[in-house]
């Protein structure tokens, strides 16, 4: 949904329930023009959707958000300053629905973290 519009996947590594997805933001995305004019910020809802899409890629199946909890946005992600991010994805419950812990990092800086319940 957002892949190749708001971000591009650079690399996805890992297995056995733990992955790292390296992405590059697309500062020219229409989403940034609307959120916010003159001061673009990556929307929190988009970060949740990006995490779901990346978890789907890691799991090899289409997943959807059933529940999002324990969400903490710690540092704004500004596409004028940050273009590369890493998503650390850990599937803690491989059943259906699956529980995923996600950390979003700009280098060593933790920008956001969340717990997602995803289902196919």
HELIX and SHEET records of a PDB file:
HELIX    1   1 UNK A   30  UNK A   34  1                                   5    
HELIX    2   2 UNK A   44  UNK A   59  1                                  16    
SHEET    1   A 6 UNK A   7  UNK A  15  0                                        
SHEET    2   A 6 UNK A  18  UNK A  25 -1                                        
SHEET    3   A 6 UNK A  84  UNK A  93 -1                                        
SHEET    4   A 6 UNK A  98  UNK A 106 -1                                        
SHEET    5   A 6 UNK A 109  UNK A 119 -1                                        
SHEET    6   A 6 UNK A  64  UNK A  73 -1                                        
END                                                                             
